[in-house]
Amino acid sequence: MTWYEPTETERAHLRRCVDLAAEALADGDEPFGSVLVSASGEVLFEDRNRVKGGDRTRHPEFEIARWAAENVPASKREQATVYTSGEHCAMCSAAHAWVGLGRIVYASSTMQLVVWLDELGVAPAPVRPLAVNAVAPGVPVDGPVEEFAEEIRELHRALHGRG
């Protein structure tokens, strides 16, 4: 696996994403968190997973796409970066591309998550686990980041009662 080495600023945004993921877990939800940052470095929007109520589309990356479509001019979206604790799923990758958002930086990859969940005996999701570029080939992506891997893995272990 090739690890991405983030800048200090990127590392801080990823740290916030992991903290949001932990917040989601503490609230009884799946541990994912994401932050939308403008080209000038301003945090525009952040969210965490909110699927526990039954709406499985309430991923933070999908919420970012919805929010950006309503609040960020189309000409500014491509310059924005989405930081996230886990690489976008296929649904979120498609939403990201359709809205025209720019780069994605993720702390842990889809393939890492697949391995972790398999080790925990978790049944596969109803949607095929794909890398962002398998769904949205034009979106620039960077990740995973080694320093966050074990912490994110432990959040998933805790979610599935094995942490």
Wavefront OBJ file of the C-alpha trace (Angstrom):
o trace
v 0.000 0.000 0.000
v 1.245 3.462 -0.837
v 0.649 5.971 1.938
v -0.063 9.632 1.339
v 1.973 12.144 3.379
v -0.309 15.093 4.140
v 0.815 18.627 4.859
v 0.294 19.956 8.391
v -2.865 21.755 7.237
v -4.204 18.607 5.580
v -3.325 16.609 8.692
v -5.349 19.040 10.837
v -8.400 18.690 8.565
v -8.076 14.894 8.600
v -7.751 14.976 12.400
v -11.077 16.836 12.519
v -12.628 14.178 10.270
v -11.480 11.378 12.571
v -12.802 13.328 15.571
v -16.158 13.684 13.797
v -16.114 9.928 13.137
v -15.545 9.295 16.845
v -18.389 11.714 17.637
v -20.668 9.737 15.318
v -19.716 6.484 17.038
v -20.329 8.013 20.480
v -23.826 8.925 19.260
v -24.505 5.331 18.167
v -23.764 5.886 14.495
v -21.193 4.585 12.040
v -17.772 6.253 12.413
v -17.310 8.568 9.453
v -16.670 12.301 9.328
v -15.922 14.821 6.572
v -14.997 18.476 6.103
v -15.382 20.749 3.052
v -12.618 23.359 2.708
v -12.511 26.240 0.239
v -9.511 27.050 -1.950
v -8.590 29.793 0.534
v -8.547 27.291 3.419
v -11.874 28.217 5.009
v -13.869 25.350 6.488
v -17.229 25.696 4.735
v -19.138 22.710 6.100
v -18.549 19.600 8.172
v -20.662 16.628 9.113
v -20.593 13.066 10.382
v -22.535 9.930 9.608
v -26.217 10.075 10.549
v -27.543 6.764 9.220
v -28.726 5.316 12.530
v -32.226 6.726 11.948
v -32.700 4.451 8.942
v -31.783 6.742 6.032
v -28.645 5.017 4.732
v -27.864 7.981 2.431
v -26.996 10.253 5.389
v -23.252 9.966 4.788
v -21.244 13.132 5.513
v -19.770 13.164 1.995
v -23.263 13.086 0.490
v -24.370 15.870 2.844
v -21.362 17.919 1.738
v -22.356 17.468 -1.917
v -25.937 18.541 -1.152
v -24.778 21.524 0.886
v -22.248 22.610 -1.760
v -24.856 22.409 -4.526
v -27.008 24.908 -2.605
v -24.336 27.130 -1.062
v -21.162 27.184 -3.160
v -21.122 28.759 -6.628
v -20.404 26.165 -9.308
v -17.268 28.092 -10.296
v -15.832 27.613 -6.760
v -16.710 23.951 -6.165
v -13.889 22.451 -8.243
v -11.362 24.421 -6.189
v -12.705 23.078 -2.877
v -11.301 20.006 -1.136
v -13.227 17.372 0.780
v -11.315 15.786 3.656
v -12.784 12.587 5.014
v -12.044 9.866 7.529
v -12.907 7.164 4.992
v -12.759 7.127 1.206
v -16.125 7.932 -0.386
v -18.475 5.052 -1.162
v -19.862 4.737 -4.702
v -22.958 6.809 -3.852
v -20.891 9.626 -2.356
v -18.310 9.510 -5.151
v -21.083 9.965 -7.697
v -22.655 12.837 -5.739
v -19.242 14.504 -5.407
v -18.632 14.284 -9.163
v -22.148 15.350 -10.177
v -21.942 18.469 -7.988
v -18.512 19.284 -9.417
v -16.458 19.282 -6.228
v -12.670 19.092 -6.441
v -10.044 17.027 -4.701
v -10.678 14.401 -2.020
v -8.165 13.603 0.726
v -9.045 10.528 2.780
v -7.510 9.081 5.925
v -8.471 5.442 5.251
v -9.281 3.697 1.980
v -12.222 1.638 0.847
v -9.968 -1.402 0.570
v -8.740 -0.958 4.145
v -12.349 -0.830 5.331
v -13.253 -3.940 3.339
v -10.380 -5.867 4.966
v -11.226 -4.605 8.466
v -14.912 -5.467 8.153
v -14.089 -8.893 6.735
v -11.774 -9.548 9.699
v -14.665 -8.616 11.990
v -17.084 -10.950 10.191
v -19.337 -8.096 9.035
v -21.588 -8.965 6.094
v -20.834 -7.105 2.861
v -22.754 -3.893 2.163
v -25.486 -3.904 -0.522
v -23.329 -1.619 -2.698
v -20.046 -2.780 -4.211
v -17.020 -1.246 -2.461
v -15.280 0.835 -5.118
v -12.484 3.358 -5.010
v -13.502 6.934 -5.811
v -11.843 6.859 -9.230
v -13.678 3.681 -10.222
v -16.879 5.767 -10.016
v -15.599 9.294 -10.672
v -12.393 8.981 -12.710
v -11.836 12.725 -13.042
v -11.759 13.507 -9.313
v -8.243 13.941 -7.873
v -7.738 11.850 -4.723
v -5.017 11.437 -2.122
v -4.879 8.845 0.634
v -4.726 6.775 2.734
v -2.721 8.322 5.566
v -0.858 5.799 7.712
v -0.975 7.731 10.990
v -4.788 7.468 11.166
v -5.204 3.831 10.067
v -5.147 2.097 13.439
v -7.372 4.678 15.114
v -9.998 4.380 12.369
v -9.760 0.590 12.456
v -10.434 0.694 16.205
v -13.514 2.870 15.678
v -14.926 0.186 13.382
v -13.991 -2.553 15.844
v -15.869 -0.647 18.550
v -18.903 -0.213 16.284
v -19.114 -3.942 15.718
v -18.606 -4.836 19.377
v -15.084 -6.117 19.045
v -13.134 -3.091 20.248
l 1 2 3 4 5 6 7 8 9 10 11 12 13 14 15 16 17 18 19 20 21 22 23 24 25 26 27 28 29 30 31 32 33 34 35 36 37 38 39 40 41 42 43 44 45 46 47 48 49 50 51 52 53 54 55 56 57 58 59 60 61 62 63 64 65 66 67 68 69 70 71 72 73 74 75 76 77 78 79 80 81 82 83 84 85 86 87 88 89 90 91 92 93 94 95 96 97 98 99 100 101 102 103 104 105 106 107 108 109 110 111 112 113 114 115 116 117 118 119 120 121 122 123 124 125 126 127 128 129 130 131 132 133 134 135 136 137 138 139 140 141 142 143 144 145 146 147 148 149 150 151 152 153 154 155 156 157 158 159 160 161 162 163
